[in-house]
Amino acid sequence: MADWIDESQEYQLKILQAQITQATRTQPSPSAFFCVDCDTPIAEPRRKIIPGVQRCIECQEIEEIKRKNYRPV
């Protein structure tokens, strides 16, 4: 008979396997050639390194600052 520790480990393993499956199944959208905010070209190395990139470096930095300082009501 399995004790509660064995059951807990089995449950955690199932959760982990489901998370791995979800993470590997999700495919990012194709990378944009031009920034969605300012229409400047996105560098080829950036598009290769970050799949699904939509913003240039400058606009991405601005977006991250906005998100950091945004507080929902």
C-alpha positions in Angstrom: 0.0 0.0 0.0 1.4 3.4 -1.0 1.7 6.0 1.7 0.9 9.7 1.2 4.4 10.6 0.3 4.4 8.2 -2.7 1.0 9.5 -3.8 2.3 13.1 -3.5 5.3 12.3 -5.6 3.2 10.6 -8.2 0.9 13.6 -8.4 3.8 16.0 -8.7 5.3 13.9 -11.5 1.9 14.0 -13.4 1.8 17.8 -13.0 5.4 18.2 -14.2 4.8 16.0 -17.3 1.7 18.0 -18.2 3.6 21.2 -17.9 6.5 19.9 -20.1 4.0 18.7 -22.7 2.3 22.1 -22.7 5.6 24.0 -23.0 6.9 21.9 -25.9 3.6 22.0 -27.8 3.2 25.8 -27.8 4.8 27.3 -30.9 5.5 31.1 -31.0 4.1 33.2 -33.7 6.5 34.0 -36.5 9.0 36.9 -35.8 8.1 40.2 -37.3 10.5 41.9 -39.8 9.4 45.3 -38.6 8.7 46.6 -35.1 4.9 46.8 -34.4 5.4 50.1 -32.6 7.8 52.2 -34.7 8.0 50.3 -38.0 11.9 50.1 -37.9 13.5 46.9 -39.2 14.2 44.2 -36.5 17.8 42.9 -36.8 18.2 39.4 -38.1 20.2 38.2 -35.1 17.4 39.4 -32.8 14.8 37.5 -34.8 16.8 34.3 -34.7 17.5 34.4 -31.0 14.0 35.4 -29.9 11.3 33.4 -31.7 8.1 35.4 -32.2 9.8 38.8 -31.5 7.5 41.7 -32.4 9.4 44.8 -31.2 12.8 46.4 -31.8 15.1 46.6 -28.7 14.3 50.2 -27.9 10.5 49.7 -28.1 10.8 46.4 -26.1 12.6 48.3 -23.4 9.9 51.0 -23.3 7.2 48.3 -23.1 9.0 46.5 -20.2 9.3 49.8 -18.3 5.6 50.5 -18.8 4.6 47.0 -17.6 6.9 47.4 -14.6 5.3 50.7 -13.6 1.7 49.7 -14.4 -0.5 48.9 -11.4 -3.9 47.5 -12.1 -6.8 49.1 -10.2 
